[in-house]
Amino acid sequence: MAVSILSSIPQIEKILQKAFISSYIDRLSRPIVTDIIRDEVKSYKKYILSASTSAEFSLEQLYDNIEHACWVMNQQRLQRVINGTGVIVHTNLGRSPINAELWQSVEDVNTHYNNLEIDLSTGKRGKRKGIIQTLMTHLVKGEDTLVVNNNASSVYLMLHELTQGKEVIVSRGEQIQIGGGFRIPDILALSGAKLVEVGTTNITTNQDYLDAITENTAMVLMIHTSNFKIRGFTESADIKELAKELPPHVILAVDQGSGTTVEDMPDEPTVASYIHAGADIVCFSGDKILGGPQAGLITGEQSLIQRLEKNPMMRAFRPSRIVYSLLEELAVRKLNQLESGSGVAETKSTMAEKNLKERADQLAEGFNDRVQVIRSEMTVGGGSLPDQSTPSWSVELIPQNTKYARSPEKLLNLMRGWPLPVIGVIKHDKVQLNLATIDDSEIAYLRNQLTEALQ
Ligand SMILES: *Cc1c(COP(=O)(O)O)cnc(C)c1O
């Protein structure tokens, strides 16, 4: 038996021609699928030779193994998913999706040659910045603006250039860690600055900052505590007063984080408000509330920004034409108050509750008890608007099939394996999908998939 099945295993080339393989070749490439088949055939042969005499083998089993291995690899490929979490800017789900109109508008510049580093009016070598600086001056009110690859780079560059070997004062209430291990004290250490902590986790006053200043102080760094909030008795420094009281040799820097500019986001201080209050330099992410590509933006006093631009690390941090083209287009649309420039955080968080309820009803229609419409909440997430949640509507899934009814985790797994994977959440031992982050166009697909899954 074992010997006969061994000799019946087709050659790799033959297996590659099987119908179930072709979509994986499209998704993963022929060499990778070939490797997977080779590995699976090898381990199946090994299994046959080592198995007991009574064990059963079949080519079907081998093909199943190959298909599963291809599937597992494909699950790791970057792909679209449906976000049913109700967290609008979700770091694990790619933060802000870029507006489709915005994306299409930069196709031409990215698929052709462009003037990235040539000045079209003189023909001379130009700067990478385009007009982003001018656009940003209108949006965030800094004199000059610099773009880097992400906001962690912004913080590093600011500290590296402006504070090396000197002291940086940070409140103990702002020693934050942002998802993925971005720790302010670590970045400070890397940049060569010396951290001076002031205040306590819940109270830091202007006097705490002022008392810590020495002639070796380079900067006061304030960090918008965006992914957590200390509740209860808290007091933080009044930045406007502090800006007035700081001696001239101390730079007042703010890591604003979320990049709120003209978006309608209640309680989230805008970048411009920090500049207005007297911050010398402010940095923020491009792909949170701003709604653009992954980027870090640093804005403020021109003399400081120009120093950052000349820092040798800038060569490592400079973004690509894709990022510049998207940011320019986004800024123009924001300044022209077009909906396509709002950013996903504003668009989704201001959606009418009635609209969300209607969509939940639409999703649940005809499923009787198996899909229940319930009240819920959405959050902006992604390290912005801590504690802020807005009313939303969700559906709760009640499968009849005991396998999924008993284990909401199993249902979540199943949904992640769908052709267009769906990310849900478990609440009260049930799988929920939040309509705040689900598009109208995704409802028909969900209904279709759920029909089978909930039986
Ligand atoms: C998100 C965030 C960062 C990190 O920004 P990335 O763009 O992810 O590098 C740093 N500081 C604050 C306050 C943030 O909110």
The ligand as an SDF file (V2000), in Angstrom:
LIG
                    3D

 15 15  0  0  0  0  0  0  0  0999 V2000
    0.8760   57.4950   17.1050 C   0  0  0  0  0  0  0  0  0  0  0  0
    1.7820   58.3010   17.8950 C   0  0  0  0  0  0  0  0  0  0  0  0
    3.1840   58.2060   17.7360 C   0  0  0  0  0  0  0  0  0  0  0  0
    3.8140   57.2390   16.7720 C   0  0  0  0  0  0  0  0  0  0  0  0
    3.5120   57.6160   15.4750 O   0  0  0  0  0  0  0  0  0  0  0  0
    3.8150   56.6540   14.2210 P   0  0  0  0  0  0  0  0  0  0  0  0
    3.3140   57.4300   13.0470 O   0  0  0  0  0  0  0  0  0  0  0  0
    3.1190   55.3830   14.4770 O   0  0  0  0  0  0  0  0  0  0  0  0
    5.3010   56.4660   14.1650 O   0  0  0  0  0  0  0  0  0  0  0  0
    3.9850   59.0050   18.5170 C   0  0  0  0  0  0  0  0  0  0  0  0
    3.4580   59.8660   19.4080 N   0  0  0  0  0  0  0  0  0  0  0  0
    2.1220   59.9970   19.5900 C   0  0  0  0  0  0  0  0  0  0  0  0
    1.6120   60.9650   20.6070 C   0  0  0  0  0  0  0  0  0  0  0  0
    1.2420   59.2330   18.8400 C   0  0  0  0  0  0  0  0  0  0  0  0
   -0.0870   59.3510   19.0210 O   0  0  0  0  0  0  0  0  0  0  0  0
  1  2  1  0
  2  3  1  0
  2 14  2  0
  3  4  1  0
  3 10  2  0
  4  5  1  0
  5  6  1  0
  6  7  2  0
  6  8  1  0
  6  9  1  0
 10 11  1  0
 11 12  2  0
 12 13  1  0
 12 14  1  0
 14 15  1  0
M  END
$$$$
